[in-house]
Amino acid sequence: MTVQTNRSKKDAPTRLVIHGGAGAMVRGKLTPEREFAFTQLLAQSLTAGHAILTAGGSSIDAVIAAIVVMEDSPLLNAGKGAVFTHTGINELDASIMDGATRMAGAVAAVSTIRNPIRAAHAVMKKSKHVMLIGQGAEAFAAEQGLEIVDPSYFFTQFRWNQLQKAITEDRVLRDHDADPAEPLPGKDKKHGTVGAVALDRYGNLAAGTSTGGYTNKQFGRVGDTPIIGAGTYADNHSIAVSATGSGEMFIRAAAAFNAAAQVRFQQLPIAEAADNTLSEIAAIGGDGGLILLDAKGNYAMRFNTSGMYRGTIGSDGVAHIGLFSGEEVPLT
């Protein structure tokens, strides 16, 4: 863990905001068992990131800690829970950005890195580049001592069955858009991209996002998640943003930077900036959600789908979690 000791703002409020994907989720199809499992996972992610911030750690380390929890779970479409491409392999993407320096790192189309968010961070800190892809990214991760796994690590029977059905029906499934009729965890198709934004006690922002992409996506397809300014962005002068949704549309709208620019240059409230950006995305046929956080601790979790798995925790240590619209429930 990186502990900052040389910054002047040592008593600034801390905040962590996370998401687990947005999509066409159906309230009536969510059993108590499934709701409990997703809620617990989000709580574990928030707890991991909050522990870093409370101990004086950096916003970057908090983002990584929160996302690693979600990557290590088969419940969401990132890391262990990644979906399959049309050719039957798992291709994972991730990115991270430091709001204090605007340094950034990303990996795309990797199949052997257990935690792509750690690889994205290594690219940011240990290379001269912003993005590495495929075998080059995997070789670099191995050189940096990150955990490399056999591609079979990412195999789950449920995801394989999901791919077969998607191929049969000739469709691509994104995030939480799927047949919601089957139960948890290896059968529920509603899983999504994950992300986190954080503010540490030194007033520094960070953002990160990780995904397995679309079920039945074309081999080599890369969405918005690893693209700085589309799926992830952080700047202490504006906000930190992580996106989830229709990747191609978020790229075309430069979604994360779009929202940040409205806050910085138009002085718009972050929720309004998010809604404006989502409206632009809707106008070109996309939907999804954004989590946003500024250097004062103001945050927003906005989406134009029926739901988005999300949560936040501040300096008081009380986690608030929501799945559908208007539901950020404190956990006691």
C-alpha positions as CSV (number, residue, x, y, z in Angstrom):
1,M,0.0,0.0,0.0
2,T,1.2,3.5,-0.9
3,V,0.9,5.8,2.1
4,Q,1.1,9.5,1.3
5,T,2.9,11.6,3.9
6,N,4.1,14.7,2.1
7,R,0.8,16.3,1.0
8,S,-0.7,19.4,2.8
9,K,-4.3,18.2,2.8
10,K,-4.1,15.5,5.4
11,D,-7.6,15.9,6.8
12,A,-9.7,16.1,3.7
13,P,-12.8,13.9,3.7
14,T,-12.4,10.6,2.0
15,R,-14.9,8.9,-0.4
16,L,-15.1,5.8,-2.4
17,V,-17.8,5.1,-5.1
18,I,-18.1,1.8,-7.0
19,H,-20.3,0.2,-9.6
20,G,-20.9,-3.3,-10.8
21,G,-22.5,-2.6,-14.1
22,A,-25.8,-1.1,-15.5
23,G,-28.4,-2.7,-17.6
24,A,-31.9,-3.9,-18.2
25,M,-32.4,-5.5,-14.8
26,V,-35.9,-6.6,-13.7
27,R,-36.8,-6.0,-10.1
28,G,-39.3,-8.9,-10.0
29,K,-36.7,-11.4,-11.1
30,L,-34.2,-10.6,-8.3
31,T,-34.6,-13.2,-5.6
32,P,-33.6,-12.4,-2.0
33,E,-30.7,-14.8,-2.3
34,R,-29.4,-13.0,-5.4
35,E,-29.9,-9.6,-3.9
36,F,-28.0,-10.6,-0.8
37,A,-25.1,-12.0,-2.7
38,F,-24.6,-8.9,-4.9
39,T,-25.1,-6.6,-1.9
40,Q,-22.5,-8.5,0.1
41,L,-20.0,-8.4,-2.8
42,L,-20.4,-4.6,-3.2
43,A,-20.0,-4.2,0.6
44,Q,-16.8,-6.2,0.6
45,S,-15.4,-4.0,-2.3
46,L,-16.3,-0.9,-0.4
47,T,-14.8,-2.2,2.8
48,A,-11.5,-3.1,1.0
49,G,-11.1,0.4,-0.5
50,H,-12.2,2.2,2.6
51,A,-9.6,0.4,4.7
52,I,-6.9,1.8,2.4
53,L,-8.2,5.4,2.7
54,T,-8.7,5.2,6.4
55,A,-5.0,4.0,6.8
56,G,-3.8,7.1,4.9
57,G,-3.4,5.2,1.6
58,S,-3.8,6.8,-1.8
59,S,-6.9,7.0,-3.9
60,I,-5.1,4.9,-6.5
61,D,-4.6,2.1,-4.0
62,A,-8.2,2.3,-2.8
63,V,-9.5,2.0,-6.4
64,I,-7.3,-1.1,-7.0
65,A,-8.4,-2.7,-3.7
66,A,-12.0,-2.2,-4.4
67,I,-11.8,-3.5,-8.0
68,V,-9.7,-6.5,-7.1
69,V,-12.5,-7.7,-4.8
70,M,-14.9,-7.6,-7.7
71,E,-12.5,-9.1,-10.2
72,D,-11.9,-12.1,-7.9
73,S,-15.7,-12.9,-7.7
74,P,-17.5,-14.9,-10.4
75,L,-20.6,-12.7,-9.8
76,L,-19.6,-9.8,-12.0
77,N,-18.3,-9.5,-15.6
78,A,-14.6,-8.7,-14.7
79,G,-11.7,-11.0,-13.8
80,K,-12.9,-14.4,-12.7
81,G,-16.5,-13.7,-13.9
82,A,-15.4,-12.5,-17.4
83,V,-17.7,-13.5,-20.3
84,F,-16.6,-15.4,-23.5
85,T,-15.9,-14.0,-26.9
86,H,-17.5,-15.6,-30.0
87,T,-14.5,-17.9,-30.4
88,G,-14.8,-19.2,-26.8
89,I,-12.0,-17.3,-25.0
90,N,-12.0,-14.7,-22.3
91,E,-10.6,-11.3,-23.3
92,L,-10.3,-8.8,-20.4
93,D,-9.8,-5.0,-20.4
94,A,-9.0,-2.6,-17.6
95,S,-7.7,1.0,-17.0
96,I,-6.8,3.3,-14.2
97,M,-6.0,7.0,-13.9
98,D,-4.4,9.2,-11.2
99,G,-6.2,12.6,-10.9
100,A,-3.1,14.3,-9.3
101,T,-0.8,13.7,-12.2
102,R,-3.1,12.5,-15.0
103,M,-0.9,9.5,-15.4
104,A,-2.9,6.5,-16.7
105,G,-2.5,2.9,-17.6
106,A,-4.6,0.3,-19.4
107,V,-4.6,-3.3,-20.7
108,A,-6.9,-4.8,-23.3
109,A,-7.7,-8.2,-24.7
110,V,-5.7,-10.1,-22.0
111,S,-6.5,-13.7,-21.1
112,T,-3.9,-14.8,-18.6
113,I,-3.7,-11.9,-16.0
114,R,-5.7,-12.7,-12.9
115,N,-6.3,-9.1,-12.0
116,P,-6.2,-6.8,-15.1
117,I,-6.6,-3.7,-12.9
118,R,-3.2,-4.4,-11.3
119,A,-1.7,-4.8,-14.8
120,A,-3.2,-1.4,-15.8
121,H,-1.6,0.1,-12.8
122,A,1.8,-1.5,-13.7
123,V,1.5,0.0,-17.2
124,M,0.9,3.4,-15.6
125,K,3.8,3.2,-13.1
126,K,6.4,0.9,-14.7
127,S,6.2,1.6,-18.5
128,K,6.5,4.6,-20.8
129,H,3.1,3.8,-22.3
130,V,-0.6,4.2,-21.5
131,M,-2.0,1.0,-23.1
132,L,-0.7,-2.5,-23.8
133,I,-2.8,-5.2,-25.4
134,G,-2.9,-8.9,-25.8
135,Q,0.3,-11.0,-25.5
136,G,2.4,-7.9,-25.1
137,A,0.4,-6.8,-22.1
138,E,0.6,-10.4,-20.6
139,A,4.3,-10.6,-21.1
140,F,4.8,-7.2,-19.4
141,A,2.5,-8.2,-16.5
142,A,4.6,-11.4,-16.0
143,E,7.8,-9.3,-16.0
144,Q,6.3,-7.1,-13.3
145,G,5.6,-10.2,-11.1
146,L,1.8,-10.0,-11.4
147,E,-0.1,-13.2,-11.0
148,I,-0.4,-15.0,-14.3
149,V,-3.0,-17.8,-14.6
150,D,-3.9,-20.4,-17.2
151,P,-6.8,-19.2,-19.3
152,S,-8.9,-21.9,-17.8
153,Y,-9.0,-19.9,-14.6
154,F,-11.6,-17.7,-16.2
155,F,-13.8,-20.6,-17.3
156,T,-17.2,-21.0,-15.7
157,Q,-19.8,-23.4,-17.0
158,F,-22.5,-20.7,-16.6
159,R,-20.6,-18.3,-18.8
160,W,-19.9,-21.0,-21.4
161,N,-23.6,-21.9,-21.5
162,Q,-24.4,-18.2,-21.8
163,L,-22.2,-18.0,-24.9
164,Q,-23.8,-21.0,-26.5
165,K,-27.2,-19.5,-26.1
166,A,-26.0,-16.1,-27.4
167,I,-24.5,-17.8,-30.5
168,T,-27.7,-19.8,-31.1
169,E,-29.8,-16.6,-30.8
170,D,-27.2,-14.6,-32.8
171,R,-27.0,-11.8,-30.3
172,V,-24.5,-10.1,-28.1
173,L,-25.1,-9.7,-24.4
174,R,-23.8,-6.6,-22.6
175,D,-23.5,-6.1,-18.8
176,H,-26.9,-6.8,-17.2
177,D,-28.8,-7.1,-20.4
178,A,-29.9,-10.7,-20.6
179,D,-32.6,-13.2,-19.7
180,P,-33.0,-12.6,-16.0
181,A,-35.0,-15.7,-15.2
182,E,-32.2,-17.9,-13.8
183,P,-30.8,-17.8,-10.3
184,L,-27.4,-17.2,-8.8
185,P,-24.4,-17.3,-9.1
186,G,-23.4,-19.7,-11.9
187,K,-26.7,-19.3,-13.6
188,D,-27.6,-15.6,-13.4
189,K,-26.8,-13.8,-16.6
190,K,-27.0,-10.3,-15.2
191,H,-23.4,-9.5,-14.5
192,G,-21.5,-6.3,-15.5
193,T,-18.4,-4.2,-15.9
194,V,-17.0,-3.0,-12.6
195,G,-15.4,0.3,-11.6
196,A,-14.4,2.6,-8.7
197,V,-13.6,6.3,-8.1
198,A,-11.9,7.5,-4.9
199,L,-10.8,10.6,-3.0
200,D,-8.1,10.3,-0.5
201,R,-7.3,12.5,2.6
202,Y,-4.7,14.4,0.5
203,G,-7.4,15.6,-1.9
204,N,-6.4,13.4,-4.8
205,L,-8.8,11.6,-7.1
206,A,-8.4,8.3,-9.0
207,A,-10.6,6.2,-11.2
208,G,-10.5,2.6,-12.5
209,T,-12.6,0.3,-14.6
210,S,-12.4,-3.4,-15.4
211,T,-14.5,-5.7,-17.7
212,G,-14.8,-8.9,-19.6
213,G,-16.8,-7.1,-22.4
214,Y,-19.8,-8.5,-24.2
215,T,-20.8,-12.2,-24.3
216,N,-20.3,-13.4,-27.9
217,K,-18.3,-10.3,-28.9
218,Q,-16.0,-10.5,-31.9
219,F,-12.5,-11.8,-31.3
220,G,-10.3,-8.7,-30.6
221,R,-13.1,-6.3,-29.8
222,V,-12.2,-3.6,-27.3
223,G,-14.8,-1.4,-25.7
224,D,-14.7,1.8,-23.7
225,T,-13.3,0.3,-20.5
226,P,-9.6,0.6,-21.3
227,I,-9.8,3.8,-23.2
228,I,-8.9,6.8,-21.1
229,G,-11.5,9.5,-21.6
230,A,-14.2,7.0,-22.6
231,G,-14.6,4.5,-19.8
232,T,-12.2,6.0,-17.2
233,Y,-11.0,9.5,-16.4
234,A,-9.6,11.4,-13.4
235,D,-8.4,14.9,-12.9
236,N,-8.1,16.7,-9.6
237,H,-9.3,19.9,-11.4
238,S,-12.6,18.3,-12.3
239,I,-13.7,14.8,-11.3
240,A,-13.0,11.1,-11.4
241,V,-15.3,9.0,-13.6
242,S,-15.9,5.3,-14.3
243,A,-18.4,4.2,-16.9
244,T,-20.5,1.1,-17.7
245,G,-22.9,0.4,-20.6
246,S,-22.8,0.4,-24.4
247,G,-19.1,0.6,-24.9
248,E,-19.1,1.7,-28.5
249,M,-21.4,4.6,-27.8
250,F,-19.4,5.6,-24.7
251,I,-16.3,5.7,-27.0
252,R,-18.1,7.8,-29.6
253,A,-19.3,10.3,-26.9
254,A,-15.9,10.3,-25.1
255,A,-18.1,9.8,-22.1
256,A,-15.8,10.1,-19.1
257,F,-13.9,13.1,-20.4
258,N,-17.2,14.6,-21.7
259,A,-18.6,14.7,-18.1
260,A,-15.4,15.9,-16.6
261,A,-15.1,18.8,-19.1
262,Q,-18.6,20.0,-18.3
263,V,-17.7,20.1,-14.6
264,R,-14.4,21.9,-15.2
265,F,-15.2,24.3,-17.9
266,Q,-18.9,24.9,-17.5
267,Q,-18.9,24.6,-13.7
268,L,-21.9,22.2,-13.9
269,P,-22.9,20.1,-10.9
270,I,-21.6,16.6,-11.4
271,A,-25.1,15.0,-11.6
272,E,-26.1,17.3,-14.3
273,A,-22.9,16.6,-16.2
274,A,-23.6,12.9,-15.9
275,D,-27.1,13.2,-17.1
276,N,-26.1,15.4,-20.1
277,T,-23.5,12.8,-21.1
278,L,-26.0,9.9,-20.8
279,S,-28.5,11.9,-22.9
280,E,-25.8,12.3,-25.6
281,I,-25.2,8.5,-25.5
282,A,-28.9,7.8,-25.6
283,A,-29.2,10.0,-28.7
284,I,-26.9,7.7,-30.6
285,G,-28.5,4.5,-29.4
286,G,-26.7,3.7,-26.2
287,D,-27.3,3.5,-22.5
288,G,-25.6,2.7,-19.2
289,G,-24.3,4.5,-16.2
290,L,-21.6,6.7,-14.7
291,I,-20.1,7.1,-11.2
292,L,-18.5,10.5,-10.6
293,L,-16.6,12.1,-7.7
294,D,-15.0,15.5,-7.2
295,A,-12.1,16.7,-5.0
296,K,-14.6,18.1,-2.4
297,G,-16.2,14.7,-1.9
298,N,-19.4,15.4,-4.0
299,Y,-20.4,12.3,-5.9
300,A,-23.1,11.0,-8.2
301,M,-24.2,7.6,-9.4
302,R,-26.3,8.1,-12.5
303,F,-27.8,5.7,-15.1
304,N,-30.4,5.6,-17.8
305,T,-31.1,1.9,-17.5
306,S,-33.5,0.2,-15.1
307,G,-30.7,-0.4,-12.7
308,M,-27.0,-0.2,-11.8
309,Y,-25.2,-2.1,-9.1
310,R,-23.5,0.6,-7.1
311,G,-22.3,1.8,-3.7
312,T,-20.4,4.4,-1.8
313,I,-18.7,4.9,1.5
314,G,-17.3,8.1,3.1
315,S,-15.2,9.1,6.1
316,D,-17.9,8.0,8.5
317,G,-17.4,4.4,7.4
318,V,-21.1,3.8,6.6
319,A,-21.6,2.0,3.2
320,H,-24.6,2.8,1.1
321,I,-25.6,0.3,-1.6
322,G,-28.2,0.4,-4.4
323,L,-29.3,-1.9,-7.2
324,F,-32.3,-0.1,-8.8
325,S,-33.3,3.6,-9.1
326,G,-33.6,5.5,-5.8
327,E,-32.1,2.8,-3.6
328,E,-28.9,3.7,-1.9
329,V,-29.5,1.9,1.4
330,P,-27.1,2.3,4.3
331,L,-25.7,-1.0,5.7
332,T,-25.6,-1.3,9.5
